[in-house]
Amino acid sequence: MKKFLPLLLLALAACNFFNDNRTQQQGETVTPEAAPPAAAPATPATPAAPATPQASASSATPPNPDSSLSFDVPANLDPRVVNIVGLQSFHSSVKVYFTPVQGAKDYRLYDVTNPMDVKYAGLIHLTAGSGCSGVAAFDQMPGASCWQRMMTYADGSLAFPYRATEFSYPNGAQGGPTGYDGPAYFIDWNAVGDGQPHTLVVEAVDALGPVPFANLYRETDIKGIAPMFPDVHAAHAHDGTNMVMLGSNKGATQDGKVSTNGQGPYTNNPRVIAASAQFTVQADRTQTPILAGATQVFLDTFENAEAASLLQQPGDCASYTNDRGDWGGREWTLNAGTDKAWRIIARQIDCDVTMPFVMSNHFMDVLADRDATIYGSVSLTPDRTFQLNGGILHLTQEVDDVMFGDRWMDFNIAPASDPLVHWNHQDAALNNS
C-alpha cells in the first residue's frame, strides 16, 4: 500500500487529517506550508466610511456563540454604540462580529479583567466580485470584467453586512462602489483557550491601532538608535514583557497598552468614540472536525504545553541551499517522539527574523522573505503517514481568515517515499516524482 505525507503551509490553530469510514481508507502523509505569493494587487481607492442607518432603538442582545455563523443585522439598532451581531466559538478562540460605527477608523477588543491588553480589527479589502479590483475607475472601464457592485443604503453608504449585488453583466458595476477598504467588522480573540467564560468589550476608535515600536526593527537596530531616542527606548525597553521581534504584531505601545494587530503609526493613540455593552464568550473545547467513523485520525490543537517541545535543528540557515535553488533554510521539530510529531521546514527566509512559536493555544509564526526573494515559506509535515485504498481523505484546518497577496494557506500531498523538498512550483520540481 502506498503511503503519503500531508504538507500544510503557514500558521495554524488546529490541523487534522483522517480517513472517512464511509469508504474505507488507509494511509498517506500531508504537509502544511506557506503558499506562494501572487502578484501584488492594485491599491484601491477608499470609499467613505460605511454608515449605520439611523435608528432609535437600543443595541441588540449579543447572540449565542455558534461555530457556524450566518447573521442578519436586526432593525432599529442604535448607531451610536457598537452592536454585537454575531459570535462564533471555536476550540481555542472566538470570533466577534459587530456593526460599523460612523467615523470609526478601527475597532479594538479587550477582556474586562485586563483592559490594557487590546486587539485591533485592522483594515480589510473587499471586492464586489472576483473580476473586481475595488477601484471603481478601473472596474468601470470598457472591457473590465467587474460585473457586480457593493450594495448600498438609500444614502449611498455601504449596506451591512457587506455584500454584493447579483451577477449583472453587461451593465456591471456602473454607478456603485466595487469594493470596500476600511476597518474590519470582526475580531478573532485568542485568549479563551482555558475554556472558561470571558467578558469582553468592543470599542470603536478614531485612529488605526498603533504598531508596537519594538516590532518595527531588529534588536540590533533598536540598540543602535536608542541613544538618539531615549524617550521612545525607555517606553519599549527590551525586557521580558517588551520583546523586540521584527514582524510580530503584538507588543507594548506608547499609549501604555499591549496592542495586537495595530496597523497605524506607532505614535497613534486612538480615542474611543463608541463602545459595546459587555458580553460573555466561551471557547468550545469539545469542538472537533473529526467525522464519526473516521480512521487514521491525526489532530493537533496546538495547546500551550506543546511550546516547550519546539526545538530548532542544527544547521547554518544563512548558507543553506539545495538543488532546487532554495537558499536560506531552517528546520524545527514539534512534539518529537509523540503521536503529534511535526517537522517544520522554512525555505528562502530571512534567518534572523523567521520563527515559529506556540502561543494562546495556536501555532503561529513570523515569516520573512530573504533579500531578493519573492517566495518564502514555512511548511509543517507530520511524522504520521496515511494510506488510501479508493477512499476519501479529509483535510481541515482552522486559520485566520484574512490572507493577502503573498501569504496564504495550502495543502500538498506527496508519497512518503518521495517527500516535497521545494514549495515554488513555478521554478523547480517540488519532489522527484
Residue pairs with C-beta under 8 A, 6 or more apart in sequence:
1 26
1 27
1 387
1 389
2 27
2 28
2 387
2 388
2 415
3 27
3 28
3 29
3 385
3 386
3 387
3 415
3 416
3 417
4 27
4 28
4 29
4 30
4 385
4 386
4 387
4 388
4 413
4 414
4 415
4 416
5 28
5 29
5 30
5 31
5 381
5 382
5 385
5 413
5 414
5 415
5 416
5 419
5 420
6 17
6 28
6 29
6 30
6 31
6 32
6 381
6 382
6 386
6 395
6 411
6 412
6 413
7 29
7 30
7 31
7 32
7 33
7 379
7 380
7 381
7 411
7 412
7 413
7 414
7 419
7 420
8 15
8 30
8 31
8 32
8 33
8 379
8 380
8 381
8 397
8 409
8 410
8 411
9 32
9 33
9 34
9 35
9 377
9 378
9 379
9 380
9 408
9 409
9 410
9 411
9 412
9 423
10 32
10 33
10 34
10 35
10 365
10 367
10 378
10 399
10 407
10 408
10 409
10 410
11 362
11 363
11 364
11 365
11 378
11 399
11 400
12 32
12 300
12 302
12 362
12 363
12 380
12 397
12 398
12 399
13 90
13 91
13 92
13 93
13 301
13 302
13 361
13 362
13 363
13 397
13 398
13 399
14 91
14 92
14 289
14 299
14 300
14 301
14 302
14 397
14 398
15 32
15 298
15 299
15 300
15 363
15 380
15 396
15 397
16 289
16 290
16 297
16 298
16 299
16 300
16 395
16 396
16 397
17 30
17 296
17 297
17 298
17 386
17 393
17 394
17 395
17 396
18 290
18 291
18 294
18 295
18 296
18 297
18 298
18 299
18 394
19 25
19 26
19 294
19 295
19 296
19 297
19 386
19 388
19 391
19 392
19 393
19 394
20 291
20 293
20 294
20 391
20 392
20 394
21 293
21 294
21 295
22 293
22 392
23 390
23 391
23 392
24 295
24 389
24 391
25 295
25 296
25 386
25 387
25 388
25 389
25 390
25 391
25 392
25 393
26 295
26 296
26 386
26 387
26 388
26 389
26 391
27 296
27 385
27 386
27 387
27 388
28 385
28 386
28 387
28 388
28 393
28 413
28 415
28 416
29 381
29 382
29 384
29 385
29 386
29 413
29 414
29 416
29 419
30 381
30 382
30 386
30 393
30 395
30 411
30 412
30 413
31 345
31 379
31 380
31 381
31 382
31 411
31 412
31 413
31 414
31 419
31 420
32 379
32 380
32 381
32 397
32 409
32 410
32 411
33 345
33 377
33 378
33 379
33 380
33 410
33 412
33 420
33 423
34 367
34 376
34 377
34 378
34 379
34 407
34 408
34 409
34 410
34 423
35 377
35 407
35 408
35 409
35 410
36 375
36 377
36 406
36 423
36 424
36 425
36 426
37 374
37 375
37 405
37 406
37 407
38 405
38 406
38 408
39 405
40 405
40 406
41 125
41 133
41 405
42 133
42 134
42 135
42 138
43 135
44 125
44 127
44 133
44 134
44 135
44 179
44 181
45 134
45 135
45 136
45 137
45 181
46 181
46 182
47 158
47 177
47 179
47 180
47 181
47 182
48 156
48 157
49 100
49 102
49 103
49 104
49 105
49 182
50 100
50 157
50 158
50 160
50 162
50 180
50 182
51 79
51 100
51 102
51 153
51 155
51 157
51 158
52 77
52 79
52 83
52 99
52 100
52 101
52 102
52 160
53 79
53 153
53 155
53 157
54 79
55 75
55 76
55 77
55 78
55 79
56 76
56 78
57 75
57 76
57 77
57 78
58 78
59 77
59 78
59 81
59 82
59 83
59 84
59 276
59 277
60 74
60 77
60 83
60 84
60 85
62 84
62 85
62 87
62 277
62 279
63 71
63 84
63 85
63 86
63 87
64 87
65 87
65 88
65 89
65 94
65 281
65 282
65 284
66 87
66 88
66 89
67 88
67 89
67 90
67 284
67 287
68 88
69 86
69 87
69 88
69 95
69 97
71 85
71 86
71 97
71 161
72 85
72 161
73 83
73 85
73 99
73 160
73 161
74 85
77 83
77 99
79 99
79 101
79 102
80 101
80 274
81 101
81 274
81 275
81 276
81 277
82 98
82 99
82 101
82 107
82 202
82 203
82 204
82 274
82 275
82 276
83 98
83 99
83 276
84 96
84 97
84 98
84 202
84 276
84 277
84 279
85 97
85 98
85 99
86 95
86 96
86 97
86 186
87 94
87 95
87 96
87 97
87 279
87 281
88 94
88 95
88 97
89 281
89 282
89 283
89 284
89 287
90 283
90 284
90 287
90 398
91 283
91 284
91 285
91 287
91 288
91 301
91 361
91 398
92 190
92 192
92 193
92 283
92 285
92 301
92 302
92 360
92 361
92 362
93 188
93 189
93 190
93 192
93 193
93 283
93 360
93 361
93 362
93 398
94 188
94 189
94 192
94 281
94 282
94 283
95 186
95 187
95 188
95 189
96 109
96 186
96 187
96 189
96 200
96 202
96 281
97 185
97 186
98 107
98 185
98 186
98 202
98 276
99 160
99 185
100 160
100 183
100 185
101 107
101 204
101 273
101 274
103 204
103 206
103 273
104 183
104 204
104 205
104 206
104 273
104 274
105 183
105 205
105 206
105 207
105 208
105 270
106 120
106 121
106 122
106 123
106 183
106 204
106 205
106 207
106 208
106 209
106 263
106 264
106 270
107 120
107 121
107 183
107 184
107 185
107 187
107 202
107 203
107 204
107 205
108 118
108 119
108 120
108 121
108 187
108 202
108 203
108 205
108 209
108 270
109 118
109 119
109 121
109 187
109 189
109 200
109 201
109 202
109 203
110 116
110 117
110 118
110 119
110 200
110 201
110 203
111 117
111 191
111 198
111 199
111 200
112 199
112 200
112 201
112 278
113 198
113 199
115 201
116 256
116 257
116 258
117 191
117 257
117 258
118 209
118 257
118 258
118 259
118 260
119 187
119 188
119 189
119 259
119 260
119 261
120 187
120 208
120 209
120 259
120 260
120 261
120 262
120 263
121 183
121 184
121 185
121 186
121 187
121 261
122 183
122 184
122 208
122 209
122 261
122 262
122 263
122 402
123 181
123 182
123 183
123 184
123 208
123 263
124 180
124 181
124 182
124 183
124 184
124 402
125 134
125 179
125 180
125 181
126 134
126 150
126 162
126 179
126 180
126 181
127 133
127 134
127 146
127 178
127 179
128 134
128 139
128 146
128 148
128 149
128 150
128 164
128 165
128 173
128 176
128 177
128 178
128 179
129 146
129 147
129 148
129 164
129 167
129 178
131 144
131 145
131 146
131 147
132 139
132 146
132 148
132 173
132 178
132 179
133 139
133 146
133 178
133 179
134 178
134 179
134 180
134 181
135 178
135 179
136 173
136 177
136 178
136 179
138 144
139 146
139 172
139 173
139 178
139 179
140 146
140 172
140 173
140 174
140 178
144 172
144 173
146 172
146 173
146 178
147 167
147 168
147 169
147 170
147 171
147 172
147 173
148 164
148 165
148 166
148 167
148 168
148 172
148 173
148 178
149 164
149 165
149 168
149 172
149 173
149 174
149 175
149 176
149 177
149 178
150 158
150 159
150 162
150 163
150 164
150 165
150 176
150 177
150 178
150 179
150 180
151 158
151 159
151 163
151 164
151 165
152 158
152 159
152 176
152 177
153 159
158 177
158 180
160 185
161 185
162 180
162 185
165 176
184 402
187 202
188 400
188 401
189 200
189 281
190 360
190 361
190 362
191 198
191 360
192 198
192 281
192 282
192 283
193 283
193 303
193 304
193 360
193 361
194 283
195 282
195 283
195 285
196 282
197 280
197 281
197 282
198 280
198 281
198 282
199 278
199 279
199 280
200 278
200 279
200 280
200 281
201 275
201 276
201 277
201 278
201 279
202 275
202 276
203 272
203 274
203 275
203 276
204 272
204 273
204 274
204 275
205 270
205 271
205 272
205 273
206 270
206 271
206 273
207 264
207 268
207 269
207 270
207 271
208 262
208 263
208 264
208 265
208 268
208 270
209 253
209 259
209 261
209 262
209 263
209 264
209 268
209 270
210 253
210 254
210 255
210 259
210 262
210 264
210 265
210 266
210 267
210 268
210 269
210 270
211 249
211 253
211 259
211 262
211 263
211 264
211 265
211 266
212 236
212 248
212 249
212 250
212 251
212 252
212 253
212 259
212 262
212 266
213 232
213 235
213 236
213 251
213 252
213 253
213 254
213 266
214 222
214 236
214 238
214 242
214 243
214 244
214 245
214 251
214 252
215 244
215 245
215 246
215 247
215 248
215 249
215 250
215 251
216 246
216 266
217 225
217 244
217 246
218 244
218 246
218 352
218 353
219 238
219 244
222 233
222 236
222 238
222 244
223 238
225 233
226 233
232 254
235 252
235 254
236 242
236 244
236 251
236 252
236 254
238 244
241 252
242 251
242 252
243 251
245 251
245 366
246 352
246 353
246 366
246 368
247 353
247 366
247 367
247 368
248 366
249 260
249 261
249 262
250 258
250 259
250 260
250 261
251 258
251 259
252 258
252 259
253 259
253 262
253 266
254 266
254 267
254 269
255 268
255 269
255 270
262 268
264 270
288 299
289 299
289 394
289 396
289 398
290 297
290 299
291 394
294 394
296 386
296 387
298 339
298 340
298 382
298 384
298 386
300 306
300 335
300 340
300 342
300 382
301 361
302 358
302 361
302 362
302 363
303 358
303 361
304 358
304 359
304 360
304 361
306 334
306 335
306 340
306 358
307 357
307 358
307 359
309 333
309 334
309 335
309 336
309 338
310 332
310 333
310 334
310 344
310 356
310 357
310 358
311 332
311 333
311 334
311 336
312 330
312 331
312 332
313 330
313 331
313 332
313 333
315 329
315 330
315 331
317 328
317 329
317 330
317 349
317 351
318 328
318 351
320 326
320 327
320 328
320 329
320 330
321 327
321 329
322 329
322 421
322 422
324 421
324 422
324 427
324 428
324 429
325 422
325 427
325 428
326 347
326 348
326 422
327 348
327 370
327 373
328 347
328 348
328 349
328 350
328 351
328 370
328 373
329 345
329 346
329 347
329 348
329 349
330 346
330 349
330 351
330 354
331 343
331 344
331 345
331 346
332 343
332 344
332 356
333 341
333 342
333 343
333 344
334 340
334 341
334 342
334 344
334 356
334 358
334 380
335 341
335 342
339 384
340 382
341 382
341 383
341 384
342 380
342 381
342 382
342 383
343 380
343 381
343 382
343 383
344 356
344 378
344 379
344 380
345 377
345 378
345 379
345 380
345 381
346 354
346 356
346 367
346 376
346 377
346 378
346 379
347 376
347 377
347 379
347 422
347 423
348 369
348 370
348 373
348 375
348 376
348 377
348 424
349 367
349 368
349 369
349 370
349 376
349 377
349 378
350 368
350 369
350 370
350 371
350 376
351 370
353 366
353 368
354 365
354 366
354 367
354 368
354 376
354 378
355 365
355 366
356 363
356 364
356 365
356 378
357 363
357 364
357 365
358 364
363 380
365 378
367 376
367 377
367 378
367 407
368 376
369 375
369 376
370 376
374 406
375 423
375 424
377 423
377 424
379 420
379 423
381 419
381 420
385 416
386 393
393 413
395 411
397 409
399 409
403 409
412 420
412 423
412 430
414 420
414 430
414 431
414 433
415 433
418 431
418 432
418 433
419 431
420 430
420 431
421 430
421 431
422 428
422 429
422 430
422 431
423 430
